[in-house]
């Protein structure tokens, strides 16, 4: 006797449209063509790590994460692709469509037979997974952290997601990055207004200009009083985080650290370790009170002048600080 179904059975094409990330690019193209749809293949322009080959599927348009002219692995600069007019973008999309279609046809023609398509225990398989960053087993203790993070450090187009992963690997902390905070920057003498400038053309009022991309704010949730003191100015965690931010984002980016936590800090005066007003000084209460502290990584504080002589392997040797 057939079992009664409260809902009709779901089809494969319906599952593809609902959850496209579960399918590979070749499977997606094959299913759309079998359903009578000619797919429009477009490369995704995101700069974060792509966990699947397929991004979004809207109608016949498929966003491909594994291949494209732009994005994290593309050859064209991200900012130039954004500034291009629509006609130029459509012209580049013609080449991108043909490139992805050629890749799909090559996969369907030159593919291994099913018994040989996947071999987890094959010789060299673990090495290839480690090189690609998909090794699931525990890493050996003798492997240096600089080798593990070499994929992030080799990419000079460094974003916020990469810095979050680097901070977690180095100091065992979880930070969130707030971009486009901005800061005031001093104008050089040749950029300031002089006699003969025309209003609205080349005249600038003032000696400073606001740069929206030059400031980044880091948010850190602190779990203990010891960790709170580590990330105060002069602490090992503060110095390591400032050096990591300077090497990762560059000298032109100003960093701000916002720490929050519900802690019990210094509630008594002491000569050996006096409380620091606004940072560790706290009125005693029945319960631990929420604390918030905003710190700025400036060039004249705690090691920024030494960044020029600090290399990335030396910085990664500080791994474990602040955890």
Secondary structure by P-SEA (a helix, b strand, c coil): cbbbbccccccaaaaaaaccccccaaaaaaaaaaaccccbbbbbccccccccccccccccbbbbcccccccccccccaaaaaaccaaaaaaaaaaaaaaaaaaaaaaacccccccccccccccaaaaaaaaacccccccccccccccccccccccccccaaaaaaaaaaaccbbbbbbccbbbbbbbccccccccccccccccccccbbbbcccbbbbbbbbccaaaaaaaccccaaaaaaaaaaaaaccccbbbbbbbbbbccccccccccccccccccbbbbcccbbbbbbbbbbcccccccccccccccccccccccccc
